[in-house]
Amino acid sequence: MKAFLLAMLLAFSLPALANQPVSGSSDAPKEALPSAEDPVIEQRLVKLAEDLRCLVCQNESLAGSHAELAEDLRREIRAQMKAGKDDEQVIAYLTERYGDFVLYRPPFKPETWLLWLGPLLFLGIGGGAWVMTLRRRRAAPVTPVDEKTRAAAAQLLEEK
């Protein structure tokens, strides 16, 4: 029984090692060992990819995503960096191709004004509604409760 459990544990843990590059393996493709090839480009890639959004996951950075499209985008960014493009040129290429959605911090321009100013707009609307409600409450006439209504309310409370 112990041998069976050990075999099952081993079988379930092997897929966790599937994407790990084997060092010293000459038949591995160059893309499988990105960090060993050029550490400077890899540092630039990681720094840049943290500010970019994964187009599949949408709430995850490109650096942290494991989606196939994210891997393709990281390969594309890596290839552009190897070609000598700086970070601004790479970002310009990605925004030209995928739009401002790929950026976690889109630029402040007419197309994104609502995105940047929307929270302030909603805060202003909520504050205005609150002020109007307070003014209406203060302006509402307070009618005194007569003894007949008070006695009817007391009777209802006693019944329950």
Summary of the structure (lengths in Angstrom):
residues: 160
radius of gyration: 31.0
end to end distance: 66.4
largest distance: 97.0
contacts: 322
relative contact order: 0.06
helix: 68%
strand: 2%
